[in-house]
Each structure stands twice: as structure tokens, then as C-alpha cells.
Amino acid sequence: MKLDGHSYSATILHRILHMAGVVSSFDVAAVALSVVGEIVISDRQINKLTTEVGQQLQQDRDERTTRYVKQDLPRPATEVTPPPELAGVFCDGGRMRTREEGHGPGAHQPHWREPKNAGFHRMQSGSFAEDPQPDLPECFRNQAYVEKLVKGLKGHKKEGREEIPAETPSPVEVAGSSPELCEWQPKTLFRTCLSSLANSDDFGPMMAAEADARGFFAAKKKAFLGDGLPYNWTIQQQWFSQFEPVVDFLHAVEYLYTCAKAVHTGPAAYWQQYVDWATACWQGRADQLLAELGEWQARVGPVPEGEKLPESDPRQAIHTTRTYFTNNRARMAYPRYRREGLPVTSSLAESLVKQIHQRVKGTEKF
């Protein structure tokens, strides 16, 4: 790491930096290192070392990105031995608060910003002559789990929320609750990640350079997963055009459940409507879904031009869901993805966001 000005061995330095990255704050890291590792170091020194190493990693990342972007087209794909059986790239945003820089300790003009996060998974994957799981998995037919999943996804996106409530499981915990869902899913063998407050125009090349360094463009199978945010698919089209684009099924569940709840008043009716719609989506019948949503829109009426209605208003709920599925239906061929052994949920991205948020999110992080 080219660090100087201290007497820590490489092993001790690794322990300090690892602890600084996985616990909630530098003062907690100092206590943990003292009690468990018998390493006496102040939180300020941990902060200093972490900042120095972080700046070096950032410089290395930026130099690697510049080298990659400046290559002549078409860029040759870096090869590794053995090549990845499946290269999975997962992209997702988050929410965190930052303060104005250069004003010393404390919170100065805090405001919400979106860090962009990407996970790069070298995966083991099979292939199947037929859809290995044509029926909607049990976890998505469990009302308690689906309600918690939707609550967690909405809390994750809601501006101003410091943390998702402790009783709300993460999407990865919900999606992973069904053993049948895991039998055919590709398995992660190795993961690296990126996280940055850069805009999507700058983050896309960073992602491409990281993927290429891992030999992802020479993989036998390639998949790019994200939610419905347009910038995800701009990055995919510009930098990962060889990758199969897959819209996260978890977010489709969120839209369908919210819409079903808006158009029906009784719990039994909206739950059955959600199950029918989620089953159609899981089985790749997006066109049928859009036709049904169109019929519902005609029945309840359109959203008045220029207005934004509450999410609970059936007109708005149907309009929002129709727009989401219209924009993303080409990335919802879930039966084919399963036959090819590709992932269909961004659970791995959601867990990465949660892992990063544990370290950078909260008022005490200022």
C-alpha cells in the first residue's frame, strides 16, 4: 500500500483496516482492536490510516479506469484462467447523508445523496433443458414475507430514513428463505465491489474497468442485473452490451403488490390479485400483465394530466406499474434466464447495499 510514517506490520495494518471497514465507526474499531486484537490505537489514527489507504485505492481505481477507457476500439477482453463460467454484475443505488466539506468535525449542511454500488460475482452456473422452477416460489406466495419484503424495499428507497426498522428483513433474507429457489440459482465463487458518489456517467466506466480486470468480458455466460432505474440500463447498454440484461424480480414484486393493494379493498382480494400477477411475471407473461393493467386503467380512469396522485390511488398505482413493466418487459424473460442458469433477483446487490449502509449511514457517521 506504499504507506509510511508508522511502524505497523502488513498483518497488523490489514487487521486495523479490516476492522475499520466492518464495524460502525472508528471509535468502535479502536475498542474492538484493543479488546480482541490487543492492538492499542486511537480512533483518529484509524481514521488517518483508512483515509490514506482509501485515497490510494481510489487512485488505483481511477488510473485503471483511465487505461481501460483509452484503449482502442474494440477493446480486447482481458482473459483469466480459468475463465468465469458466469460473470454476474449487480448494480443498485442507496441513500446516505453527507456534510459540507472543509468545516471540521460535526454536521454542516447535511443533505441526502445516492451512492452507486456494484457487485461483481464470479459464479458457478448450470443450464437446463426446461425451466427448473416454473411455479412461483413459496417465499413469494407467503403473505407475511412479501409484506416485509415490500416494506423493506420501500424503506430502502425512502428519502430521509436513517435505517430500515430492525424487524424488517432485508430482501436477500426474504428471497433466500426458500430452499427451492436456491437449488438452481448460480452460486457465487468470488466477489469484488465498487461504491461511489460519482454520477452514472463516471460510474459506468469504473464498473467496466473492474469487470474487465476480473476477466468478466471473456466469461462463458454474462448477466447484468438491476432495478428499473434508467441509469442502470444506460450503463448496461454503453459498457456491458454483451451481458444479458435482467430486471430484478424483487422490484417487480414490489410494484405488483402495491398495485394490487390499491385496486382492491379486501385483503383476500388484493392478495389473490398479487399472486396471479406475480405468477404471470415469474412465468414470463409480461404482455398479458400489461393487457390486464390496461383494462384496469380504463376501468378506474387515467391520472389527470400534470398531476401526481398518492401511491394508494388506484389510478396512480396502475399508471406507475404499467410504466414500469412497459419500460422493462424486454428484460423480464425469467423462464429463459432460469433455463440458462442466470440469476433473476438482485438479492446480492441488496445485501451489498445493506453492508455498505451499516458503515456509512446514520447521523453518527458525519
N, C-alpha and C positions, 0 to 999 in steps of 0.2 A: 504493500500500500504506500510505500515511499514516505511513511511518517517518520518524523524525528522529533527531538525535544522531549522525549520521555524514555523511561527505562523498562517499559513493558515488553515481555517476550511476545512472539507472534501468537502463542497459545493463549496467554492472558489477555492480549488485546482482542482476540477473537471472542473470548468469553464476555468481555466488557461490552463489545459492540452487539453481540447477540442478545444479551440481557437488555440492553438499551432499546432494542427493536421489538421485543416481545412483551414487555410489561408496560404499564400505563404511563409512566413518567420517569424522568431521570432520577428523582429522589427515591422512588420505589426501587429502581435498578441499583442504586447505591446501597440500600438496605439489604436487598437480596444478595448482592455480591459479597457483602460483609458477612452475612449470616451463613449462607450456603457455600460460597466460594472462598471465604476467608481472604477476600481482596478488599483492602481498605482504599476507597477512592471517593471523592466528593461528587455530588451531582453536577457541579459546574465543570469538573474535569471530564466527566462522562459526556456532557453536552459538547464540550470542546472537541473531544476525540470523534464523537459521532458526526459533528459538523464537518470536520476535516475529511473524514472518510467519505461522507456523503458528497462533498464537493468533488472529490477525486472520482467517485463512481459516476457522478453527473458529467464530469469532463470526459471520462472514457466513453460514456453513452453517446454524448454529442459528437465526439470525434468519429466513433463507429458509424453513427447515422450519416454524418457528412460524407464519409468514404463511400458508404453504400449508395447514397443519392447521386453522387458524382460519377458513378460508373457509367460507361457507355451502354446504351440500349441495344438489344435486350440484355438485361443484367444476367450474368451467369449465376446459376443457383449453386450455393455452397453445398458440397456433399460431405456427409459424415458416414462413418462405418460403425455399425450397420445403419442404413437409412431408417428413419422413423416409419413404422407401419402405418400410423395415423398421426398427423400433426393437427392438434386442436388449438385454435386461437379463440379466446373468450374475451369479450370486451364489454365493459359496464362502467357507468358513472357512479358517483356518490355525492354526498353533501358534507361540507366541512366549513368551519368558520376560520377566517384568517384576520389578522390585525394589521394596521398600518405599520410599515417597517421604519426603522431608524428612530424610534421614540423610546427605546429602553424597555424594561420589563413592564408587564401589565397589558391590559386590553385597550387598544386605541382604534377607534372607528372599526369595530368588528363587522364583518359582512359575510354572507354566505357565498361560497364558490363551489364549483363542481370539479373535483379531481377525476381524471380519467384513469381507469385501471384496466390492465390487460394481463391475462394469464396465458402462458404458452405451455401446452401439455403434450409431451411425447407419450403416445398411448398405444396400448395393445388392443387390437380390434379384430373381430371376426366378420364373416359375411354369411348371409342366409338366403336360401332359395325362395323362402316365403317370409312374410312378416313374422318375426319371432314373438310379437306381442300385439295382435290386432285389437284386443279389447282394452278399453280404458283401464289403467292400473287402479288397484283398490285404493291407493292413497288419494287419488283424485275423485273417488266416489265416497270418501269419508267426509261427512259434512263438517265435523269439528276441525279436521286437519285443513280442509280447504279454506274455512273461515279464518283460521290462524295464518295460513299462507297469504291470503289476500290482505289481511291486516298488516302483516309484516312487510309485504311489498309496497303497500301504500305508505306505511310509516317510513320506509327507507327513502321514498321519493319526496315526502312532505317537507317543505322548507320550514325551518325553524325548530325542528325536532332534534334534540340533542342525542337521544338514543331510542331505539326500539324498546318497548317495555320488556322486562326480563322474562315475563311469562310467554312472550310471543316467540315461537321457534323461528329460526332462520329458514329461508326457502330450502336450503340444502338439507336441513334436518327433516323437513316435511317430505321433500321429494325422495329422500333416501330411506324413508320409513318402510317402503315396500320391497321385500326381498325379490319379488318377481320383476320389479323394474331394474334391478341391478344385474340380473343374470346375463342379459345380452348386451348391456352397456359397455362401451370401451373402458378400459382401466388405465389410470394414469401411472406411468413408469417414472416420469421425471417432470418437474415443473420449474419454470422461472416466471418472473412477473415484472411489470413496469407499472409505475403510478406517477402521475404528473398533473400539475395545474396548467400545463400548456393547452393551447386550443387544439381542436381536432386536426387542423391543417399541419401543425407541428408534431402532433402525437402519432399520426399515421406513419410518417417516415421512421419514427423511433420504433414503432411496432414492427415494421418491415425489416429494419436492420437487425433487431433482436431475433426475429423468426429466421432470417437467413443465416445468422451466426450459428443457429442450432440445427441447420440443415433442413428446415421445415419445407422449403420450396422444392426439395428433392424427395419428399415423402411419397409413399405409395398412395395414401389417401389423405385428403386435406379438408378440414371443415372450419368455418368461421361462424361463431355463434354470438348473437347479441339480442337486445330487445328491439323495440320498434323505433328507437330514436334515429332520425335520418342520418346523423353524422356517422353512426356505426356503419351504415351501408355505403356511405361515401368513401370511408376508409377501405372497406372491403373491395369496392369496385376499383379504386385507384391503386391500391397496394397489394390486395390479395385476390385478384380476379380469378386465379386458378383454384381458389378454395370454394367449396360448396357453401353457399350462404344459408344459414339455418336460423330462423326466428325462434327464440326461446319459448317453449311450450308453457312455462310457468306464467309468463306475462299474458299469453293468450287466455289462460285460466282466469287470471285477474279480470280481464276485460269481460269475459263471458259471464262470470259470476256476478259482477257489478251490474251488467246489463239485465240479466235475468231477475235480479233482485229489484230493479227499477220498474220492470214491466209487469210484475206480478205482486199482489199484496200478501197473499198467504204463503207461509214458509214452505209448505209441501209443494205448492205450485211452482214457486221460483226455484226450489231445489231440483225438481224434476226437469224444469226447463234448462237449468245449467247443465245437468248430467247429459241431457240429449245433445246440447250444443257442444259440450266438451268432448263427447264421444265422436261426433261428426268431425271435429277439428283433429282429434287424435288419429282418426281413420283417413285423414286427408281430403275430407269433403268440404273444403273451404267455399267452393262455388255454391253448394247447397246452403251453407250457412249464410252467405251473403244474400241469397234469394229470400230466405226466411226473414232476415233482418230488414230487407227492403219491404217486405209485406208488413212487418211490424211498424216501420216508419210511416207507411201510407195509412196505417190504422190510427196511430196516435198523433200524426201530424209532424211537419218538419220543424226544425229550430228556426225561429224568426231571424231573418237576415240581420246580421250585425250584432246579435245578442249572444251571450254566453250564459246558459242556464245552469242551475245546480246539477251536480252529478247524479243526484237522485231523481231528477226529472226524466221520465221515460224518453221524451224527445231527444234530450241531450245524450243520455246513455246509449241509445240506439245509434245516434249520429256518430258519436265517438267510436263505438265498437265497429260500425260499418267502415269508417275511415281507416281504422287500424288494420282491419282484415283486407280491405281493398289495396292498401299500400304494401301489404306484406304477404299476400296469398301465394306469390311465386316462391316464397321461402318457407312454405308450410307443407312440403311433401313428406310428412312424417313417416308414412309406411315405407317409402323408398329409403329414407335415411336409416331406418331401423334395419332394413334388409342389408344395407351396405355397411352396417356396424358403426354408424356415426352417432354422436351424442345429439339429443333433441332438447335438452334443457341446459340452462346456463347456471345450474347449481354451483358449479365450480367457480364461476365468476362472482356469484353472490357471496360465497364463502370467503373469497379473496377480499371483496369489499368489506365484509364484516371484520376480517382480520386486520385490515388497514385502519378501519374506523376505530377499533379498540385502542389503537396507538395515537391517532391524530385528532379524534373527535371528542368534544366536550369542553366546557368552559375552562377547566383547569389546564387545557393544552395551550392556552395563549402564552 
